[in-house]
Amino acid sequence: METKIQKAIKFATEAHGEQLYGGTRPYIEHCFDVMKVLGFYGIEDDDTLVAAILHDVLEDTPTTVETLRDQFGERVTQMVIFCTDEPGPNRKTRKALTYARCRRDLDTGSEVARLAARVKLADRLANLLNCTGSSAGLFQMYRKERDTFRAALYVPGDVDDADMWAFYDYILKD
């Protein structure tokens, strides 16, 4: 019997198709990187790990919300929606709209939003850990966005995520 995680891996692999991460790696490897970051911090909730695998399918593939809901249920779908950037003409606008929505969702006290924020943080950490010499500009972009990203996703007093945020701050320190 196929597990929910195995089903998500198969789904994401097919959905991302020939897309590459960093210009050289099959995109599913980035999804694994996000899942590994969560695992490193002891996050083992199946729906959160499934959302980590699927976190970019709405943003980067033709996958619809309805398809995601049919295949993986409402909880996973809401986490993936949380991780999906809002549309906009440029990165600055997309991020501003997305971060405002994320902050509103987190301010409601929603457990799903809190879990999804972990996925989004793990995604950013995976991206940062993959910044190498040729992606120095990408690293600088993330450094420039540090404060707005943190303001949007950090939940004060959430001790479960303290180590992830400490690592994020360490990587991006001036």
Secondary structure, 3 states (H helix, E strand, C coil): CCCHHHHHHHHHHHHHCCCEECCCEEHHHHHHHHHHHHHHCCCCCHHHHHHHHHCCHHHHCCCCHHHHHHHHHHHHHHHHHHHCCCCCCCHHHHHHHHHHHHHHHHHCCCHHHHHHHHHHHHHHHHHHHCCCHHHHHHHHHHHHHHHHHHHHHCCCCCHHHHHHHHHHHHHCCC
